Protein backbone atom coordinates (compact mmCIF):
# COMPACT_ATOMS: atom_id res chain seq x y z
CA UNK A 1 0.00 0.00 0.00
CA UNK A 2 2.94 2.33 0.72
CA UNK A 3 4.25 1.82 -2.82
CA UNK A 4 0.80 2.37 -4.33
CA UNK A 5 0.28 5.65 -2.47
CA UNK A 6 3.82 6.73 -3.38
CA UNK A 7 3.14 5.96 -7.04
CA UNK A 8 0.05 8.15 -7.15
CA UNK A 9 -2.88 6.39 -5.52
CA UNK A 10 -4.90 8.88 -3.50
CA UNK A 11 -5.74 7.81 0.06
CA UNK A 12 -9.36 8.68 -0.84
CA UNK A 13 -9.23 6.03 -3.59
CA UNK A 14 -7.25 3.34 -1.79
CA UNK A 15 -10.14 0.83 -2.03
CA UNK A 16 -9.33 0.53 -5.73
CA UNK A 17 -6.18 -1.31 -4.71
CA UNK A 18 -7.46 -3.16 -1.65
CA UNK A 19 -8.01 -6.43 -3.51
CA UNK A 20 -4.36 -6.45 -4.58
CA UNK A 21 -3.24 -5.79 -0.99
CA UNK A 22 -5.35 -8.06 1.24
CA UNK A 23 -3.68 -6.75 4.41
CA UNK A 24 -5.18 -3.31 3.68
CA UNK A 25 -8.77 -4.56 3.55
CA UNK A 26 -10.96 -2.78 6.07
CA UNK A 27 -8.57 0.11 6.72
CA UNK A 28 -10.12 3.57 6.66
CA UNK A 29 -8.55 6.25 4.49
CA UNK A 30 -7.38 8.09 7.63
CA UNK A 31 -5.69 4.91 8.82
CA UNK A 32 -3.97 4.48 5.46
CA UNK A 33 -2.83 8.12 5.64
CA UNK A 34 -1.42 7.71 9.17
CA UNK A 35 0.43 4.53 8.21
CA UNK A 36 1.83 6.20 5.10
CA UNK A 37 3.10 9.09 7.22
CA UNK A 38 4.79 6.67 9.64
CA UNK A 39 6.38 4.79 6.74
CA UNK A 40 7.74 7.98 5.16
CA UNK A 41 9.09 9.17 8.54
CA UNK A 42 11.16 5.97 8.65
CA UNK A 43 12.37 6.59 5.09
CA UNK A 44 13.43 10.13 5.99
CA UNK A 45 15.36 8.92 9.04
CA UNK A 46 17.04 6.17 7.02
CA UNK A 47 18.21 8.62 4.35
CA UNK A 48 19.35 11.43 6.60
CA UNK A 49 21.15 9.17 9.10
CA UNK A 50 22.78 6.70 6.72
CA UNK A 51 26.51 6.38 7.31
CA UNK A 52 28.66 7.32 4.30
CA UNK A 53 32.09 6.06 5.38
CA UNK A 54 31.50 2.65 3.79
CA UNK A 55 31.37 4.22 0.32
CA UNK A 56 34.35 5.24 -1.80
CA UNK A 57 33.07 8.33 -3.60
CA UNK A 58 34.92 9.95 -6.48
CA UNK A 59 32.26 12.51 -7.45
CA UNK A 60 29.43 14.47 -5.89
CA UNK A 61 26.56 15.97 -7.92
CA UNK A 62 24.46 18.69 -6.28
CA UNK A 63 21.29 20.31 -7.62
CA UNK A 64 17.92 21.58 -6.39
CA UNK A 65 14.22 20.74 -6.73
CA UNK A 66 11.48 23.30 -6.11
CA UNK A 67 8.66 22.49 -3.68
CA UNK A 68 6.35 25.51 -3.68
CA UNK A 69 8.50 28.35 -2.27
CA UNK A 70 11.31 26.08 -1.08
CA UNK A 71 14.33 24.60 -2.77
CA UNK A 72 15.44 21.12 -1.75
CA UNK A 73 19.17 20.94 -2.51
CA UNK A 74 20.01 17.27 -3.11
CA UNK A 75 23.41 15.55 -3.16
CA UNK A 76 24.13 12.43 -5.21
CA UNK A 77 27.38 10.52 -4.72
CA UNK A 78 29.13 8.54 -7.46
CA UNK A 79 31.36 5.72 -6.24
CA UNK A 80 34.62 4.59 -7.80
CA UNK A 81 32.67 1.73 -9.39
CA UNK A 82 30.13 4.11 -10.94
CA UNK A 83 27.21 3.40 -8.60
CA UNK A 84 24.91 6.30 -7.65
CA UNK A 85 24.03 6.83 -3.99
CA UNK A 86 21.62 9.48 -2.70
CA UNK A 87 23.37 11.23 0.20
CA UNK A 88 20.64 13.54 1.47
CA UNK A 89 19.14 16.99 1.02
CA UNK A 90 18.65 20.33 2.74
CA UNK A 91 15.57 22.56 2.65
CA UNK A 92 16.40 26.16 1.83
CA UNK A 93 14.82 29.12 0.06
CA UNK A 94 17.81 29.50 -2.27
CA UNK A 95 21.11 27.71 -2.86
CA UNK A 96 22.86 30.06 -0.42
CA UNK A 97 26.33 29.48 1.00
CA UNK A 98 25.29 29.25 4.66
CA UNK A 99 22.65 26.55 4.20
CA UNK A 100 24.73 24.56 1.72
CA UNK A 101 27.84 24.72 3.92
CA UNK A 102 25.86 23.34 6.86
CA UNK A 103 24.53 20.57 4.62
CA UNK A 104 28.03 19.62 3.42
CA UNK A 105 29.37 19.61 6.98
CA UNK A 106 26.61 17.18 7.87
CA UNK A 107 27.71 14.85 5.06
CA UNK A 108 31.29 14.97 6.34
CA UNK A 109 30.11 14.22 9.89
CA UNK A 110 28.25 11.19 8.54
CA UNK A 111 31.48 9.88 7.05
CA UNK A 112 31.88 11.43 3.58
CA UNK A 113 35.57 10.89 2.76
CA UNK A 114 37.35 13.50 0.65
CA UNK A 115 41.04 12.80 1.30
CA UNK A 116 41.44 11.11 -2.12
CA UNK A 117 39.97 14.14 -3.87
CA UNK A 118 36.40 14.69 -4.97
CA UNK A 119 34.89 16.09 -8.17
CA UNK A 120 31.88 18.24 -7.23
CA UNK A 121 29.44 18.97 -10.07
CA UNK A 122 27.21 22.02 -9.44
CA UNK A 123 24.67 23.97 -11.48
CA UNK A 124 26.55 27.26 -11.28
CA UNK A 125 25.19 28.71 -8.04
CA UNK A 126 27.84 30.97 -6.53
CA UNK A 127 26.63 30.22 -3.02
CA UNK A 128 26.93 26.50 -3.57
CA UNK A 129 30.43 26.77 -5.08
CA UNK A 130 31.52 28.94 -2.15
CA UNK A 131 30.15 26.38 0.32
CA UNK A 132 32.04 23.57 -1.43
CA UNK A 133 35.34 25.46 -1.13
CA UNK A 134 34.67 26.47 2.46
CA UNK A 135 33.84 22.98 3.73
CA UNK A 136 35.80 20.63 1.46
CA UNK A 137 38.72 22.94 0.75
CA UNK A 138 41.56 21.86 -1.52
CA UNK A 139 40.25 18.29 -1.69
CA UNK A 140 37.28 19.35 -3.84
CA UNK A 141 37.50 20.25 -7.52
CA UNK A 142 34.42 22.02 -8.92
CA UNK A 143 32.95 21.16 -12.32
CA UNK A 144 30.31 23.65 -13.40
CA UNK A 145 27.37 22.17 -15.28
CA UNK A 146 27.84 22.81 -18.99
CA UNK A 147 24.11 22.50 -19.69
CA UNK A 148 23.19 25.23 -17.18
CA UNK A 149 25.97 27.49 -18.46
CA UNK A 150 24.89 27.03 -22.08
CA UNK A 151 21.24 27.78 -21.28
CA UNK A 152 22.20 30.86 -19.26
CA UNK A 153 24.17 32.20 -22.20
CA UNK A 154 21.54 31.62 -24.89
CA UNK A 155 18.79 33.06 -22.68
CA UNK A 156 20.19 36.53 -23.51
CA UNK A 157 19.73 35.92 -27.26
CA UNK A 158 16.66 36.19 -29.51
CA UNK A 159 14.92 32.84 -29.98
CA UNK A 160 15.91 32.77 -33.66
CA UNK A 161 19.59 32.66 -32.65
CA UNK A 162 19.42 30.35 -29.65
CA UNK A 163 19.65 26.97 -31.39
CA UNK A 164 22.59 28.13 -33.50
CA UNK A 165 24.53 29.22 -30.43
CA UNK A 166 23.59 26.10 -28.49
CA UNK A 167 25.19 24.03 -31.22
CA UNK A 168 28.31 26.22 -31.36
CA UNK A 169 28.87 26.09 -27.62
CA UNK A 170 28.16 22.38 -27.42
CA UNK A 171 30.71 21.62 -30.16
CA UNK A 172 33.32 23.62 -28.27
CA UNK A 173 32.76 21.74 -25.00
CA UNK A 174 32.88 18.42 -26.85
CA UNK A 175 36.44 19.02 -27.98
CA UNK A 176 38.57 16.43 -26.17
CA UNK A 177 41.49 18.53 -24.91
CA UNK A 178 41.61 21.52 -22.59
CA UNK A 179 43.70 23.60 -25.02
CA UNK A 180 41.34 23.02 -27.96
CA UNK A 181 38.15 23.63 -25.97
CA UNK A 182 39.55 26.76 -24.27
CA UNK A 183 40.71 28.27 -27.56
CA UNK A 184 37.36 27.64 -29.26
CA UNK A 185 35.36 29.03 -26.33
CA UNK A 186 37.51 32.16 -26.25
CA UNK A 187 36.94 32.59 -29.99
CA UNK A 188 33.18 32.18 -29.47
CA UNK A 189 33.34 34.71 -26.65
CA UNK A 190 34.83 37.31 -28.99
CA UNK A 191 32.24 36.49 -31.65
CA UNK A 192 29.45 36.69 -29.09
CA UNK A 193 30.58 40.15 -27.95
CA UNK A 194 29.67 41.48 -31.37
CA UNK A 195 26.20 39.91 -31.09
CA UNK A 196 25.28 40.49 -27.45
CA UNK A 197 27.69 41.73 -24.79
CA UNK A 198 25.54 40.47 -21.92
CA UNK A 199 25.55 36.96 -23.38
CA UNK A 200 29.35 37.20 -23.79
CA UNK A 201 29.70 38.31 -20.16
CA UNK A 202 27.59 35.34 -19.05
CA UNK A 203 29.84 32.96 -20.99
CA UNK A 204 33.02 34.41 -19.49
CA UNK A 205 31.74 34.19 -15.90
CA UNK A 206 32.98 30.94 -14.37
CA UNK A 207 34.06 29.60 -17.78
CA UNK A 208 37.18 27.92 -16.38
CA UNK A 209 35.07 25.73 -14.07
CA UNK A 210 33.15 24.35 -17.06
CA UNK A 211 36.47 22.93 -18.31
CA UNK A 212 37.51 21.08 -15.15
CA UNK A 213 37.12 17.62 -16.70
CA UNK A 214 39.13 18.81 -19.70
CA UNK A 215 41.87 20.06 -17.38
CA UNK A 216 41.89 16.69 -15.59
CA UNK A 217 42.22 14.88 -18.93
CA UNK A 218 38.98 12.86 -18.72
CA UNK A 219 36.48 15.00 -20.66
CA UNK A 220 36.25 12.60 -23.59
CA UNK A 221 35.36 9.64 -21.34
CA UNK A 222 33.32 11.36 -18.62
CA UNK A 223 32.11 14.66 -20.08
CA UNK A 224 28.72 13.19 -20.98
CA UNK A 225 28.08 11.85 -17.48
CA UNK A 226 29.86 14.27 -15.12
CA UNK A 227 30.13 17.43 -17.23
CA UNK A 228 26.54 18.27 -16.29
CA UNK A 229 24.12 17.64 -13.43
CA UNK A 230 21.98 15.49 -15.75
CA UNK A 231 22.44 12.27 -13.74
CA UNK A 232 20.67 14.01 -10.87
CA UNK A 233 18.19 15.78 -13.16
CA UNK A 234 16.92 12.37 -14.32
CA UNK A 235 16.25 11.43 -10.69
CA UNK A 236 14.47 14.73 -10.10
CA UNK A 237 12.20 14.03 -13.07
CA UNK A 238 11.11 10.83 -11.30
CA UNK A 239 10.52 12.85 -8.14
CA UNK A 240 8.30 15.18 -10.18
CA UNK A 241 6.26 12.22 -11.48
CA UNK A 242 5.66 10.95 -7.93
CA UNK A 243 4.73 14.25 -6.29
CA UNK A 244 2.69 15.89 -9.06
CA UNK A 245 -0.58 14.60 -7.60
CA UNK A 246 0.11 16.35 -4.29
CA UNK A 247 -2.15 19.37 -4.68
CA UNK A 248 -0.93 21.34 -1.67
CA UNK A 249 2.30 21.40 0.33
CA UNK A 250 1.29 22.41 3.85
CA UNK A 251 4.22 21.49 6.10
CA UNK A 252 7.99 21.18 5.95
CA UNK A 253 7.92 17.56 7.15
CA UNK A 254 5.46 16.67 4.36
CA UNK A 255 7.92 17.83 1.69
CA UNK A 256 10.86 16.13 3.40
CA UNK A 257 9.06 12.82 3.91
CA UNK A 258 7.82 12.62 0.33
CA UNK A 259 11.21 13.50 -1.11
CA UNK A 260 13.06 10.96 1.04
CA UNK A 261 10.56 8.22 0.17
CA UNK A 262 10.84 8.85 -3.58
CA UNK A 263 14.64 9.08 -3.53
CA UNK A 264 15.07 5.81 -1.62
CA UNK A 265 12.50 4.08 -3.83
CA UNK A 266 14.35 5.24 -6.96
CA UNK A 267 17.92 4.55 -5.80
CA UNK A 268 18.00 0.71 -6.29
CA UNK A 269 17.07 1.12 -9.97
CA UNK A 270 19.76 3.68 -10.80
CA UNK A 271 22.30 2.57 -13.39
CA UNK A 272 26.01 3.15 -13.20
CA UNK A 273 27.22 6.37 -14.79
CA UNK A 274 28.24 6.07 -18.46
CA UNK A 275 32.01 5.79 -18.82
CA UNK A 276 32.42 4.46 -15.28
CA UNK A 277 35.56 2.52 -16.27
CA UNK A 278 37.34 5.89 -16.56
CA UNK A 279 36.57 6.80 -12.93
CA UNK A 280 39.88 5.34 -11.77
CA UNK A 281 41.61 7.66 -14.21
CA UNK A 282 39.58 10.51 -12.69
CA UNK A 283 40.67 9.44 -9.20
CA UNK A 284 44.34 9.59 -10.21
CA UNK A 285 43.87 13.01 -11.81
CA UNK A 286 42.08 14.30 -8.70
CA UNK A 287 44.93 13.15 -6.49
CA UNK A 288 47.40 15.09 -8.61
CA UNK A 289 45.21 18.20 -8.81
CA UNK A 290 44.37 18.37 -5.11
CA UNK A 291 48.00 17.72 -4.14
CA UNK A 292 49.14 20.60 -6.34
CA UNK A 293 46.46 22.88 -4.90
CA UNK A 294 47.51 21.99 -1.35
CA UNK A 295 51.16 22.67 -2.19
CA UNK A 296 50.28 26.15 -3.51
CA UNK A 297 48.45 27.16 -0.33
CA UNK A 298 50.50 28.88 2.42
CA UNK A 299 51.27 26.78 5.50
C-alpha positions as CSV (number, residue, x, y, z in Angstrom):
1,X,0.0,0.0,0.0
2,X,2.9,2.3,0.7
3,X,4.3,1.8,-2.8
4,X,0.8,2.4,-4.3
5,X,0.3,5.7,-2.5
6,X,3.8,6.7,-3.4
7,X,3.1,6.0,-7.0
8,X,0.1,8.2,-7.2
9,X,-2.9,6.4,-5.5
10,X,-4.9,8.9,-3.5
11,X,-5.7,7.8,0.1
12,X,-9.4,8.7,-0.8
13,X,-9.2,6.0,-3.6
14,X,-7.3,3.3,-1.8
15,X,-10.1,0.8,-2.0
16,X,-9.3,0.5,-5.7
17,X,-6.2,-1.3,-4.7
18,X,-7.5,-3.2,-1.6
19,X,-8.0,-6.4,-3.5
20,X,-4.4,-6.4,-4.6
21,X,-3.2,-5.8,-1.0
22,X,-5.3,-8.1,1.2
23,X,-3.7,-6.7,4.4
24,X,-5.2,-3.3,3.7
25,X,-8.8,-4.6,3.5
26,X,-11.0,-2.8,6.1
27,X,-8.6,0.1,6.7
28,X,-10.1,3.6,6.7
29,X,-8.5,6.2,4.5
30,X,-7.4,8.1,7.6
31,X,-5.7,4.9,8.8
32,X,-4.0,4.5,5.5
33,X,-2.8,8.1,5.6
34,X,-1.4,7.7,9.2
35,X,0.4,4.5,8.2
36,X,1.8,6.2,5.1
37,X,3.1,9.1,7.2
38,X,4.8,6.7,9.6
39,X,6.4,4.8,6.7
40,X,7.7,8.0,5.2
41,X,9.1,9.2,8.5
42,X,11.2,6.0,8.7
43,X,12.4,6.6,5.1
44,X,13.4,10.1,6.0
45,X,15.4,8.9,9.0
46,X,17.0,6.2,7.0
47,X,18.2,8.6,4.3
48,X,19.4,11.4,6.6
49,X,21.1,9.2,9.1
50,X,22.8,6.7,6.7
51,X,26.5,6.4,7.3
52,X,28.7,7.3,4.3
53,X,32.1,6.1,5.4
54,X,31.5,2.7,3.8
55,X,31.4,4.2,0.3
56,X,34.4,5.2,-1.8
57,X,33.1,8.3,-3.6
58,X,34.9,9.9,-6.5
59,X,32.3,12.5,-7.5
60,X,29.4,14.5,-5.9
61,X,26.6,16.0,-7.9
62,X,24.5,18.7,-6.3
63,X,21.3,20.3,-7.6
64,X,17.9,21.6,-6.4
65,X,14.2,20.7,-6.7
66,X,11.5,23.3,-6.1
67,X,8.7,22.5,-3.7
68,X,6.3,25.5,-3.7
69,X,8.5,28.3,-2.3
70,X,11.3,26.1,-1.1
71,X,14.3,24.6,-2.8
72,X,15.4,21.1,-1.7
73,X,19.2,20.9,-2.5
74,X,20.0,17.3,-3.1
75,X,23.4,15.5,-3.2
76,X,24.1,12.4,-5.2
77,X,27.4,10.5,-4.7
78,X,29.1,8.5,-7.5
79,X,31.4,5.7,-6.2
80,X,34.6,4.6,-7.8
81,X,32.7,1.7,-9.4
82,X,30.1,4.1,-10.9
83,X,27.2,3.4,-8.6
84,X,24.9,6.3,-7.7
85,X,24.0,6.8,-4.0
86,X,21.6,9.5,-2.7
87,X,23.4,11.2,0.2
88,X,20.6,13.5,1.5
89,X,19.1,17.0,1.0
90,X,18.7,20.3,2.7
91,X,15.6,22.6,2.7
92,X,16.4,26.2,1.8
93,X,14.8,29.1,0.1
94,X,17.8,29.5,-2.3
95,X,21.1,27.7,-2.9
96,X,22.9,30.1,-0.4
97,X,26.3,29.5,1.0
98,X,25.3,29.3,4.7
99,X,22.6,26.5,4.2
100,X,24.7,24.6,1.7
101,X,27.8,24.7,3.9
102,X,25.9,23.3,6.9
103,X,24.5,20.6,4.6
104,X,28.0,19.6,3.4
105,X,29.4,19.6,7.0
106,X,26.6,17.2,7.9
107,X,27.7,14.8,5.1
108,X,31.3,15.0,6.3
109,X,30.1,14.2,9.9
110,X,28.2,11.2,8.5
111,X,31.5,9.9,7.0
112,X,31.9,11.4,3.6
113,X,35.6,10.9,2.8
114,X,37.4,13.5,0.7
115,X,41.0,12.8,1.3
116,X,41.4,11.1,-2.1
117,X,40.0,14.1,-3.9
118,X,36.4,14.7,-5.0
119,X,34.9,16.1,-8.2
120,X,31.9,18.2,-7.2
121,X,29.4,19.0,-10.1
122,X,27.2,22.0,-9.4
123,X,24.7,24.0,-11.5
124,X,26.6,27.3,-11.3
125,X,25.2,28.7,-8.0
126,X,27.8,31.0,-6.5
127,X,26.6,30.2,-3.0
128,X,26.9,26.5,-3.6
129,X,30.4,26.8,-5.1
130,X,31.5,28.9,-2.2
131,X,30.2,26.4,0.3
132,X,32.0,23.6,-1.4
133,X,35.3,25.5,-1.1
134,X,34.7,26.5,2.5
135,X,33.8,23.0,3.7
136,X,35.8,20.6,1.5
137,X,38.7,22.9,0.7
138,X,41.6,21.9,-1.5
139,X,40.2,18.3,-1.7
140,X,37.3,19.3,-3.8
141,X,37.5,20.3,-7.5
142,X,34.4,22.0,-8.9
143,X,33.0,21.2,-12.3
144,X,30.3,23.6,-13.4
145,X,27.4,22.2,-15.3
146,X,27.8,22.8,-19.0
147,X,24.1,22.5,-19.7
148,X,23.2,25.2,-17.2
149,X,26.0,27.5,-18.5
150,X,24.9,27.0,-22.1
151,X,21.2,27.8,-21.3
152,X,22.2,30.9,-19.3
153,X,24.2,32.2,-22.2
154,X,21.5,31.6,-24.9
155,X,18.8,33.1,-22.7
156,X,20.2,36.5,-23.5
157,X,19.7,35.9,-27.3
158,X,16.7,36.2,-29.5
159,X,14.9,32.8,-30.0
160,X,15.9,32.8,-33.7
161,X,19.6,32.7,-32.7
162,X,19.4,30.4,-29.7
163,X,19.6,27.0,-31.4
164,X,22.6,28.1,-33.5
165,X,24.5,29.2,-30.4
166,X,23.6,26.1,-28.5
167,X,25.2,24.0,-31.2
168,X,28.3,26.2,-31.4
169,X,28.9,26.1,-27.6
170,X,28.2,22.4,-27.4
171,X,30.7,21.6,-30.2
172,X,33.3,23.6,-28.3
173,X,32.8,21.7,-25.0
174,X,32.9,18.4,-26.8
175,X,36.4,19.0,-28.0
176,X,38.6,16.4,-26.2
177,X,41.5,18.5,-24.9
178,X,41.6,21.5,-22.6
179,X,43.7,23.6,-25.0
180,X,41.3,23.0,-28.0
181,X,38.2,23.6,-26.0
182,X,39.6,26.8,-24.3
183,X,40.7,28.3,-27.6
184,X,37.4,27.6,-29.3
185,X,35.4,29.0,-26.3
186,X,37.5,32.2,-26.2
187,X,36.9,32.6,-30.0
188,X,33.2,32.2,-29.5
189,X,33.3,34.7,-26.6
190,X,34.8,37.3,-29.0
191,X,32.2,36.5,-31.6
192,X,29.4,36.7,-29.1
193,X,30.6,40.1,-27.9
194,X,29.7,41.5,-31.4
195,X,26.2,39.9,-31.1
196,X,25.3,40.5,-27.5
197,X,27.7,41.7,-24.8
198,X,25.5,40.5,-21.9
199,X,25.6,37.0,-23.4
200,X,29.3,37.2,-23.8
201,X,29.7,38.3,-20.2
202,X,27.6,35.3,-19.1
203,X,29.8,33.0,-21.0
204,X,33.0,34.4,-19.5
205,X,31.7,34.2,-15.9
206,X,33.0,30.9,-14.4
207,X,34.1,29.6,-17.8
208,X,37.2,27.9,-16.4
209,X,35.1,25.7,-14.1
210,X,33.2,24.3,-17.1
211,X,36.5,22.9,-18.3
212,X,37.5,21.1,-15.2
213,X,37.1,17.6,-16.7
214,X,39.1,18.8,-19.7
215,X,41.9,20.1,-17.4
216,X,41.9,16.7,-15.6
217,X,42.2,14.9,-18.9
218,X,39.0,12.9,-18.7
219,X,36.5,15.0,-20.7
220,X,36.2,12.6,-23.6
221,X,35.4,9.6,-21.3
222,X,33.3,11.4,-18.6
223,X,32.1,14.7,-20.1
224,X,28.7,13.2,-21.0
225,X,28.1,11.9,-17.5
226,X,29.9,14.3,-15.1
227,X,30.1,17.4,-17.2
228,X,26.5,18.3,-16.3
229,X,24.1,17.6,-13.4
230,X,22.0,15.5,-15.7
231,X,22.4,12.3,-13.7
232,X,20.7,14.0,-10.9
233,X,18.2,15.8,-13.2
234,X,16.9,12.4,-14.3
235,X,16.2,11.4,-10.7
236,X,14.5,14.7,-10.1
237,X,12.2,14.0,-13.1
238,X,11.1,10.8,-11.3
239,X,10.5,12.9,-8.1
240,X,8.3,15.2,-10.2
241,X,6.3,12.2,-11.5
242,X,5.7,10.9,-7.9
243,X,4.7,14.2,-6.3
244,X,2.7,15.9,-9.1
245,X,-0.6,14.6,-7.6
246,X,0.1,16.3,-4.3
247,X,-2.1,19.4,-4.7
248,X,-0.9,21.3,-1.7
249,X,2.3,21.4,0.3
250,X,1.3,22.4,3.9
251,X,4.2,21.5,6.1
252,X,8.0,21.2,5.9
253,X,7.9,17.6,7.1
254,X,5.5,16.7,4.4
255,X,7.9,17.8,1.7
256,X,10.9,16.1,3.4
257,X,9.1,12.8,3.9
258,X,7.8,12.6,0.3
259,X,11.2,13.5,-1.1
260,X,13.1,11.0,1.0
261,X,10.6,8.2,0.2
262,X,10.8,8.8,-3.6
263,X,14.6,9.1,-3.5
264,X,15.1,5.8,-1.6
265,X,12.5,4.1,-3.8
266,X,14.4,5.2,-7.0
267,X,17.9,4.5,-5.8
268,X,18.0,0.7,-6.3
269,X,17.1,1.1,-10.0
270,X,19.8,3.7,-10.8
271,X,22.3,2.6,-13.4
272,X,26.0,3.2,-13.2
273,X,27.2,6.4,-14.8
274,X,28.2,6.1,-18.5
275,X,32.0,5.8,-18.8
276,X,32.4,4.5,-15.3
277,X,35.6,2.5,-16.3
278,X,37.3,5.9,-16.6
279,X,36.6,6.8,-12.9
280,X,39.9,5.3,-11.8
281,X,41.6,7.7,-14.2
282,X,39.6,10.5,-12.7
283,X,40.7,9.4,-9.2
284,X,44.3,9.6,-10.2
285,X,43.9,13.0,-11.8
286,X,42.1,14.3,-8.7
287,X,44.9,13.1,-6.5
288,X,47.4,15.1,-8.6
289,X,45.2,18.2,-8.8
290,X,44.4,18.4,-5.1
291,X,48.0,17.7,-4.1
292,X,49.1,20.6,-6.3
293,X,46.5,22.9,-4.9
294,X,47.5,22.0,-1.4
295,X,51.2,22.7,-2.2
296,X,50.3,26.2,-3.5
297,X,48.4,27.2,-0.3
298,X,50.5,28.9,2.4
299,X,51.3,26.8,5.5
